Amino acid sequence: MKKILVLFLLSILFFMLDNVVMPFLAIKTIYPSLLLVFCICYSIVNGKWEGLWLGVFCGMLQDVYFINAFGINTLLNMIMCLIAGVIGENIFKKKSMIPIGSCFLLSLLKGLIVFLTLYLNKIYTGVSDVLFISLYNMVVSIIMYKKIYRLCGKEYMQRRWRF
């Protein structure tokens, strides 16, 4: 129960930081998505099924402000967290090079799919922003991955089998 509460509070915190603080740290109107980076890093460390539920919850939080294509963030975060979980099953998690690269590629993939979805709905945005947001997410993931890895190693974050 404590694990769910911690994940819930961290998701709400990153959601609030995304919408309140990060626009002030923008470089030419581009800023990272702390919530997406958190979901991807958590999924890499804990696997696809735990990441799936976190991705759905965080996607619903992001869809609150995404009125033009409601539900797209939920679906894409779920897919990105599943992919991140599969990547996490096949790597040595203590090293951070592959998780950081994965965060960049998954952010880029999500951004391109959102761009394509908006474009098909005749809502035009800049495609170059997707690359810069992904790069910014990668920089944030350099800091965030180690912290999430340590958090997931704590006793209350471990899932224990009880018979």
C-alpha positions in Angstrom: 0.0 0.0 0.0 2.9 2.3 0.8 4.3 1.7 -2.7 1.0 2.8 -4.4 0.9 5.9 -2.2 4.5 6.8 -3.1 3.9 6.4 -6.8 0.7 8.3 -6.6 2.3 11.2 -4.8 5.3 11.3 -7.1 3.1 11.3 -10.2 1.0 14.2 -8.8 4.3 16.0 -7.9 5.8 15.6 -11.3 2.5 16.6 -12.9 2.4 19.8 -10.9 6.0 20.5 -11.7 5.4 19.9 -15.4 2.6 22.5 -15.5 3.9 25.1 -13.0 7.7 25.1 -12.8 8.9 23.6 -16.1 7.5 26.4 -18.4 9.7 28.8 -16.5 12.8 26.6 -17.3 11.8 26.5 -21.0 14.4 27.1 -23.7 12.7 28.8 -26.6 9.3 27.5 -25.4 10.5 23.9 -25.1 10.6 22.1 -21.8 10.8 18.5 -20.7 8.0 16.2 -19.5 9.1 15.1 -16.0 6.0 12.8 -15.8 6.9 10.9 -19.0 10.5 10.6 -18.0 9.4 9.3 -14.6 7.1 6.7 -16.2 9.7 5.5 -18.6 12.5 5.2 -16.0 10.1 3.4 -13.5 9.0 1.0 -16.2 12.6 0.1 -17.1 13.5 -0.6 -13.5 10.3 -2.5 -12.5 9.0 -4.2 -15.7 6.2 -3.8 -18.1 3.2 -4.6 -16.0 4.0 -2.2 -13.1 5.0 0.4 -15.7 1.8 -0.1 -17.6 -0.5 1.0 -14.8 1.7 3.9 -13.9 1.8 4.9 -17.6 -2.0 4.8 -17.8 -2.4 6.9 -14.7 0.2 9.5 -15.8 -1.3 9.6 -19.3 -4.7 10.4 -17.8 -3.1 13.2 -15.8 -1.5 14.6 -19.0 -4.8 14.3 -20.9 -6.4 16.7 -18.5 -4.8 19.6 -20.4 -4.8 18.0 -23.8 -8.3 18.7 -24.9 -7.8 18.5 -28.7 -7.0 14.8 -28.7 -8.2 13.4 -25.3 -6.9 9.9 -24.6 -3.9 10.0 -26.8 -1.5 10.5 -23.9 -3.0 7.7 -21.9 -2.7 5.3 -24.8 0.8 6.4 -25.8 2.1 6.4 -22.2 0.8 2.9 -21.8 2.6 1.7 -25.0 5.8 3.6 -24.2 5.9 2.0 -20.7 5.3 -1.4 -22.1 8.2 -1.0 -24.5 10.3 0.4 -21.7 9.5 -2.5 -19.5 10.5 -5.0 -22.2 13.8 -3.0 -22.6 14.3 -3.2 -18.9 13.9 -7.0 -18.8 16.8 -7.4 -21.2 19.4 -5.0 -19.8 21.7 -4.6 -16.7 19.7 -1.9 -14.9 22.5 -0.6 -12.7 24.2 0.9 -15.7 22.3 4.0 -17.0 23.5 4.4 -20.6 20.8 2.2 -22.2 17.9 3.5 -20.0 18.9 7.1 -20.9 19.0 6.3 -24.6 15.8 4.5 -24.3 14.2 7.5 -22.7 15.3 9.6 -25.6 14.0 7.2 -28.3 10.7 6.6 -26.5 10.1 10.3 -26.0 10.9 10.9 -29.7 8.5 8.1 -30.7 5.7 9.4 -28.5 6.3 13.0 -29.8 6.2 11.9 -33.4 2.9 9.9 -32.9 1.3 12.9 -31.1 2.5 15.2 -33.9 1.0 12.8 -36.5 -2.3 12.5 -34.6 -2.6 16.3 -34.3 -1.6 16.8 -37.9 -4.3 14.4 -39.1 -6.8 16.4 -37.0 -5.7 19.5 -38.7 -3.9 20.9 -35.7 -0.5 22.1 -36.8 2.6 22.2 -34.6 6.3 22.3 -35.2 7.9 18.9 -35.8 11.3 20.2 -34.8 10.0 20.7 -31.3 9.7 17.0 -30.9 13.4 16.4 -31.3 14.3 19.2 -28.8 11.8 18.0 -26.2 13.2 14.5 -26.5 16.7 15.8 -26.0 15.6 17.7 -23.0 13.9 14.6 -21.7 17.1 12.7 -22.1 19.0 15.3 -20.1 16.4 15.1 -17.3 16.6 11.2 -17.4 20.3 11.4 -16.7 19.5 12.9 -13.3 16.2 11.0 -12.7 17.1 7.4 -13.6 19.6 6.8 -10.7 17.2 8.3 -8.2 14.3 6.1 -9.4 16.6 3.1 -9.4 17.5 3.8 -5.7 13.9 4.4 -4.8 12.8 1.1 -6.4 15.5 -0.7 -4.3 13.9 0.3 -1.0 12.2 -2.3 1.1 8.6 -0.9 0.8 8.9 -0.7 -3.0 9.7 -4.4 -3.4 6.9 -6.8 -4.2 7.1 -9.8 -1.9 5.3 -13.1 -2.5 3.2 -14.3 0.4 1.6 -17.7 0.6 
